[in-house]
Amino acid sequence: MKAGMKLHIKNGHLIDPANGIDGKNDLYIADGKVLAIGSAPAGFTADQTIDASGLIVSPGFVDLSARLREPGYEYKATLESEMQAAMQGGVTSLICPPDTDPVLDEPGLVEMLKHRAKTLNQANVHPLGALTVGLKGQALTEMAELTEAGCIGFAQAEEPIEDTNVLLRAMQYAKTFNYTVWLRPQDAHIGRGGIAASGPLASRLGLSGVPVMSETIALHTIFELMRATGARVHLCRMSSAAGLELVRTAKKEGLPVTCDVGAHHIHLTDADIGFFDSNARVTPPFRSQRDRDAIRLGLLDGTIDALCSDHTPVDDDEKLLPFGEASPGATGLELLLSLALKWADDYAATQDTGSMRPLARALARITSDAARVAGLDAGTLSVGAAADVCLFDPEARWTVEASALASQGKHTPFLGYNLAGQVRATIVAGHVAFQRS
């Protein structure tokens, strides 16, 4: 579809959590932007009409953590394969961590990645720059230059900073220029090298453990540094009930903190490792049922701001190994919608969810809430906003099989599961980038 084309999406059920819209509405798009909702503007003639009968029409999804594996790990995945996965998953904006090879610590690398992504004309890619050079936790990167090159925040990916002085300096600098620091709370020493959640199950399987206090000790440190610097921090992929309790307290205190959780963590526990299933080897590790239930509740009550796919494609050579030797990670872009809907379904049956339907709440966590966390102008169908739209059938079921996935990463703990929710079309800036026949 050429830019500037006019698109009419009719007969769909429109859900736009940011604007409190949840009902049957037509959507009109022109020049890559949302032109009107409801009735056609005067003189509007569509170049293309999509009949969305029986479908939900929502903002395109905003994914806070998707590894595209470029540059450096093209044998695991390429930008082409993962952008296609994003389109099949309805993800129109994604944030990629800096742990590529080379690490995203130079403006040139960031510009090259943004340029490569732009030429594919699919999802909007927003890189996180490395907080320290080479993610080594010593020298700070040139954050101002990286921001100019297109970074929306700064992270250490999976590499904790050992020297708290360095983290203090990084946060002071970030505060001065109003940058957000993205940190996964994990102590640099406790649980380092651990591969499963500490507990009876890990002991029985003989797997080295990662205790909950690896997360909580890191959180105490981060919150003290936030009090000292006033820096804004986004916590990536929370995994424990105790950790969430600390976040809840910090938010009540007024600290500028947000957090997310990986989509597979709202469903699975350490018991899902089964007999050493390396597809269930993820970072942070799956924890107890009590932790999983606390995460599900935290997503409902807003302690957890957003849900991300934590998309980490891993190739067969690194996954089809004994559990302890397998690379952690699971493919997630194409599962984000289905796993969010599964959570909404589970909650619709058990909880009074207040004014917002569980489905709308689940969509908020992967659209407007995620966009707010990342500081992006996305995740909404407001008139004048970029027309990034997802059309999906909430009832259509699909089986998670390697052949069904566009991602080069075929490994997920949900292989064989039958899930509801199938993306029928993905529109980016008014251009139909994907349509399921």
N, C-alpha and C positions, 0 to 999 in steps of 0.2 A: 504493500500500500504506500502510495507516495505521500510525502509530508504535505500537510495542508488539506488532506482529504477529510471529508465530513462523514462521520460514522454515527449510526443510530442503533443503540442496543435496546431492543424492545421486549416487553413482557417478562422481564426478569424481576427477581426479588432483590431489591437493593439494600445492602447493609453497609453503612458507613458510620462506624462507632464514633469517630471524631465529631460528627455532626448530629448524632442521635437519630440517624435515619435507619429504619428497619421496616420495609414494606415494599409493595409492588410499585415500581417506578421505572420510567424509561430514562435512558441516559443519552445525552447528545454531546458529541465530541467534534471539535473543529480546530485545525492548526495545532494539533498535538495537546490541546488543553480541554478540560471539561467546560462545555459551553452552557449546558442547562440540565436540570433534573426535573422530571415530571412531564411538562408539556413543551412542545417544540418552539424555539424562538421564531419570531416572524421571519418569513422568507427562507427558512432552513430547508434545504433539499439534500438528503443523504446520498453520498456516493456509494456507500455500502451499508446494508442493514443486517444486523445479526439478531436472530430470534433466540432470546434467552429463556423461553418458556421452561419452567421446571428447574431453572438454574438460579444460583445465588450470584449476584453481581457485587463484587467487593473491591476495595482498593487493592492494588498489587501488594504482595507481601514484602515486608522489610526484614531481612535476615541479619542478625547482629554478629554471626560468626560462620563464615563459609570459606574454607580453604580451597583456593582454585589451583594450587600447586605450581603456579608459574610466578616467577622464574625458578628454574632449577630442578623441579621434580616432575618433569613432563612424562616420565615413565609411569608415574602414578595417575596422572590426569593432565589434560590440556585445557586451555581456556575455552576452546571450541566445545569440548565434551561437557564441561561443567556449566557453561552458559546455556547450553541446550537443556541440561538438567534443571537449571533455574527456571527456564521457560516452561518446562513440563510440570514444574512444581508451583507455578504462579508467582515466583519470587522476582520482583521487578527492581529491587534495590538490595544490594548486599555489601556487607562490610567484611573485608578480608584481613586476617591477622598478618603480622609482619614476618612470620617465621618461614620465609621462602629461602632460596639459596641462589644468589646472595640475599642476605637479610634486607628488608626495606628500610635501610638507614641512610640512603642517598637520594636526593631529589630526582636525579636522572632515572633511577630504577622505578620510582613511583610514577613519573611522567610516562615512561615506556609502558608500564602496566595499564595505566589509564588510557593511553592511546590505543593499545592492542584491544582493550575491552570495547572502546568506542567504535572501532572499525567493525566489530561484530554486530553492532546495532541491536543488542539485546538488553540484558539487565544493566542497571546503573551500578558501577563498581566504585566503592569508596574504601580506599586502603587505610589501614592504621599504620602509622610510622613506628619504627622501633624507638623505644624510650632511651635505650643505651646502645652505643655502637656495637654492632654484631650481636646484640642481645646478651652481651657478656657481663652486664651489670656493673660496669666501671665508668666509662666516659659517657656523658650525655650526648645525644645527637643534636644536630642543628634543627631544633623543632620549628623555628620560624620558616626556614627554607623548605622543610618538608611540608608544612602547612600550605605554603605557596604552591607547592607541586601537587597538592590535592589531598593530603592526609587529613582525616577528620578527628584524629585523636592519636594517642600514643600508648603502646602496649609492650609487654614483655613476652607475649604468647605464653609458652609453658616454662619459661626460664625465670625462676624467682630471683630477685636481687638480694644477694647475701649481705651486702653492706648497707645498713639502714640509713647511713649518712647520704649515700647516693640517692636513695629513694626520697629522702627529705629534700635534697637539692632539686631533684626532678620535679617534685610537687610544688616547691617554691617557684620554680621557673614557670611551670604550667599555670599556676595561679596568676602570675604577673601578666601573662598573655591570654588568660582565659581559655586554656586548652583543657580537654578532659583526659585524665589518665585512666586507662583500662587495665585493670589488674585481675588476675585469677588468684584468689587468696589461697596461698599454700606456703607453708614454712620452707625455708631453703634447706633445712636439714632433717626435720622430723618427717618420716614417711618418704624421704627421697629414695627413689629406686623401688618403692613399694608398687605392687601391681594389682592388689585387690583391697577392698575396705577391710580394715582391721576388725576382727570379730571371730566368732566360733567357726563360721564357714571358711574363712581364709585359713584358719589354723588347721581345720580338718583337711583342706585341700593342699596344705603345705605351701601356701602362697604368701610371700612377704606382704605385710599390711601397710596401708595408709590410714593412720588414725584420724578421727574427726578433729582432734586438736591441731592437726597440721593446718586445717582451714581456720579454726577459731583463733589460734595464736597469731596467724597472719592478719586476721581481721582486727584484733586488738591493736596491732602495730599500725595498720592502715588508718584506723579511726583516730589514734593519737596524733598521727602525722597530719590528718585532715584538720583536727582541732588547732594544730600549730600553724598550718599554712593557709587554711581556707580553700584548698584546691578541691575541684570537683572530681569525684572518682566514680567510675562504673565498674562494678564487680562482675566478672565473667563466670558463668556456670557454677552457681552455688550448688552444694551437694548434701548439706546436712541440716537437721532440725536445729541444732545448737547454733550453727552459723546464721541461720535465718533469724533466730531470736535476737542475735547481736545486731543484725541489720535493722530489724524492727525498732530496737531501742535507739539506734543511731539516727534513724529517720525521725523518730519522735523528738529527738534532741535538736533536730533541724540541720543535721549535717547534709551537705549537698551530695548525697549518694544515691545511686540507682543500681539495680542488679538484674541479671538474667539467669535462665536455667536452660540446659540442653533438652530438646524435645524427648529424647529417649529416657531421660532421668525422671520424667513425670509418670512413667509407666513401669519401669523395671527396677529390680532390686538385686542385691548380690546373689540371691538364690538363682537368678537367671543365668549365672555362669554355668550352671548344670554340671556336666562332666567336662570341664575345661573347654567350653565353647569360646574359641578365640574371637568370634564375632562380638562377644560381650566384653571384650577387652577395650575399655574406653578410659579417657581421662577427663575429669576426676572419675574414680571408680564408682560403680553402682553401690549404694549403701543399703542399710537395713530398711525393712518395710516402714518402720517408724519415721525414718528420714524421708522416704519416698512420700509418705502420707503428708508430712509437714510441707514438702515442696508443692504438692498438689493444692494444699490449702493456701500456701503463700502466694500462689499464682492467682487464686480466687480473690483473696483479700487485698491484693495490690502490694504486698511486701515485695514480691517479685514483679518487676516492671514489665518484663518481656520474655518471650519464648523464642529461642533460636534453634537452628537445625544442628549447630555444631558440626557442620558438614566437613568431614575429614576423609577424603578418599584414600584408600590403602590398596596396593596391588597384591595379587595372590602370593608372590614370593615373600612378602612381609607379613601376610595374614595367616597363611596356611602352615602355621608352625605351632609348636607347643605353646600353651597359653602364656607362659612367662616370657617367651622369646618373641611373640607376635607383636607387631606394631599396634599401639592403641589407635582407635579411630573407627568411625562408621560413616557411611554415606547418609546424607540427611535432607538435602534440598528437596527431593521429590516426596519425602515423607512428612515434611513440616505440617502441611495442611491436614492430612489424615490423622496425625498424632494429636494435633490441636483439637480436631473434631472429636476424637475418641475421649479426650479429657472432658470436653464439654458434655458429651453424652453421659459419661460416668457421673458427672456432677448434677446434671439435670435430674437424675433419678434420686439423688440423696440430699441435696442442699436447697435451701431457699436462697436463690442468688440475687434477690433484690430486684431493682428496677430493670436491669439489663438481662436479656436472655443469655443463657450459657453460650449459645453459638456466637452471639454478638460480642460477648466478653472474650471468648477464645480468639476471635478475629482481631479485636482491639490489641491483644498481646503480640500479634504478628503484623500489625499495620501501624496505627497511629501511636501506640505506646512505644513500639520499637523505634519509630522515627523520632519521637520526642527525646528518647535516650541518646540517640546518635546525633541529635541536632540537625536532622534532615528535614527539608520541606517535602515530605512524602507521606504516604500512608493514609491519604484522605481523598475524597471525591468532591471537595469544595469547588464551587464554580471558579474557574481561573487557574485551578491547580493542574499540574501535569497529568495527562490522561494515562496513568499507569493503572490498569484494571485487570482483575482476574475474574473469569467466569467459571464456576465449578458446580458440579452436581453433588450435593451433600449425601445423596442416597446411593449413588453408584459405588459398587464395591470392586476392589481390585486385589489381586494377590501379589505380595511383594516377592518378586523373583528377579534374578539377575537380568533376564531377558527383558523385563519391563522397565529397567532403569537406563536412562540416557547417560548417567554419570559413568565415568570409567571405573569408579570405585563401586564394586558390586557387593561389598560386605556391610551387613547391618544385622543387629540382633533380631530384627523383625522379619528376616527371610522366612517365607512360608506363611506369614500372617495374612489374614484376609481383612482388609481395612476399608472403611467407608470414606468417600470424598475423592472425586476425580476432577482434575482441572480440564476444562473443555477448551478454553482459549485464554491467552495471555496477551495483553495489549500494553505496549511501552510507548509513551509519548504519542498516543493516537495511532500507532502502527501495530497491526496485528502480527505479533512476532511468533505466535504459536497457535495452532488450531488443531484439535484432535478430530480426525475424520470420523 
